[in-house]
């Protein structure tokens, strides 16, 4: 464990950020799974509605640096492709 006051603070700040980032990442993944489940059930109308929410979560994660911008765009593209195919 760190002895220096600034190092102790960095550990605490990093811990808080890690918890926050992991919860946002989890929420994003949950939204993606909801869309995929609706697509499997051939419920296109609800899938499109949930896709809006999932897209928002994905964009937020990319904006905050939790995932890369290109990864976010790839996720949204794949979801949209699945919705349009069903």
VENDASUL-V272622 format. One record per pair of residues at least 24 apart in sequence whose ideal C-beta (glycine too) atoms are under 7 Angstrom apart, sorted by sequence separation. I is the first residue (numbers start at 1). J is the second residue. D is the distance in whole Angstrom. If there is no record, write none. Layout:
# VENDASUL-V272622
I_J_D + I_J_D
This chain:
# VENDASUL-V272622
54_79_6 + 31_57_5 + 51_79_6 + 28_57_4 + 27_57_6 + 28_58_6 + 51_83_6 + 28_61_5 + 48_83_6 + 24_60_7 + 25_61_6 + 47_83_5 + 24_61_6 + 44_83_6 + 25_66_6 + 24_66_6 + 44_86_6 + 32_75_7 + 39_82_5 + 35_79_5 + 39_83_6 + 42_86_6 + 21_66_5 + 36_82_7 + 32_79_7 + 39_86_5
